């Protein structure tokens, strides 16, 4: 815990007192009091998830009264901080008025309530922009209510009761004066008799008790920040690698480029990603790391690995931030997001039923293969990614793929054929068997080849076929075995993307190459340079590989697969 948060034993060391932190159980309920109302809270870096039980009761009981008044539960009168959360603008209109928005309006209608039509903003114009014109709703009541994710809009057949959220992500922002007082001067934020801000220093606090309290706050901050071995270790790394191409930004600059983290792009195992814009107008994706593995290896891996690369199929790291407990990575912006949302319907928040045609999937497969070939052979040192999966493949405006997320990467000399590892790393469903059991062989660049093969098979339709109920893959009908049998019998794959003979050949080629990549014995897998050659070559020259014998329990993947690093 760090400023502006504190616990009940040290209330003067922060601005927000968290109740329940003294409990030794990390899963114990944490609460906070704001304007006389208690909220259950959980943390995600700078975001605090507030649960408003009163609002939750109204939503669960589906009472239309919830759409009658603005939500004010998280307003704060503190001059030192602000609680920012995302609102949606709603208009409640009496149905008898027959209000109809103009054709170019971003508002859609919900008939959730019996007597009123509720119009909601599908463009998620959540900023407090008074210049927006709502003339078509002059006869209606405007209401602003909290939502969980600004990137979502209600399903046309859904309910606003599910769209409005009682679990409210809140960004806690400390004022500039108070932040400077605490971080630069080691003081406490206070108001004088005229209600004006001043920074109370240790020497200005009356009595020994006051001095001790301020010293305690300073020591807690100092010990948890400057003397933190992770912080010092990362700083030492950055000093030793002063030639890094990525620019270092302050946290204040990060807040400015993201407009105070207004638009959230997504959430991953290591943190949240926000949309931002640099001073030159370039769009960026800003990743706020929510936790560190071990000694900060994830942050260092990202900065070190990507800074060594320059390839069309590797995402570019444009900058980073290391400031206290805050660790931020700034990437080039990929407008089509991750490959994952085109594979799993549940990962597409707008439920647009996004699909890729066979040519696009083929180009993505070749692009990722070229990116991995570059990591394995094209750099001065060999970079092993260890977490190739759809979630970590980003797509540009033309669906060109870029490999991202080097948090589990390993840098090693090119001449080394295998590397030693004390822990298994990767995502269940994509991890090569030798990472779990050394009896299968040594860990090497062939481990990335395995993950690549599983990723391509997943893209081709494991989830689509399973969802359509054609085959049950939960038992011995392990997907690679099922697809292998189809190849042996020369049966066609009934995938939605197949429209002509060319599509059939591309799917067959991707399938054969992928089955070579997921061979259980690493020595039987092709290197990525060979994979590129096979993908670009003639299908008639490809031989069907031996049948993989790995058990389904070790290799079958899931849209909820978790990145792991375990001994």
Secondary structure by P-SEA (a helix, b strand, c coil): ccccccccccccccccccccccccccccbbbbbcccbbbbbcccccbbbbbbaaaaaaaaacccccccccccccccccccbbbbbbbbbbbbbcccccccccccccbbbbcccccbbbbbcccccccccccccccccccbbbbbbbbcccccccccccccccccccccbbbbbbcaaaaaaacccccccccccccbbbbbcccccccaaaaaaaaaaaaaaaaaccccaaaaaaaaaaaaaccccbbbbcaaaaaaaaccccccccccccbbbbbbccccbbbbbbbbbccccccaaaaaaaaaaaaacccccccccccbbbcccbbbbbcccccccccccccccccccccccccccaaaaaaaaaaaaaaaaaaaccccbbbbccccccccbbbccccbbbbcccccbbbbbccccbbbbcccccccccccccccccccccccaaaaaaaaaaaaaaaacaaaaaaaccccccccccaaaaaaaaaaacccccccccccaaaaaaaaaaaaaaaaaacccccccccaaaaaaaaaccccccccccccccccccccccccccccccc
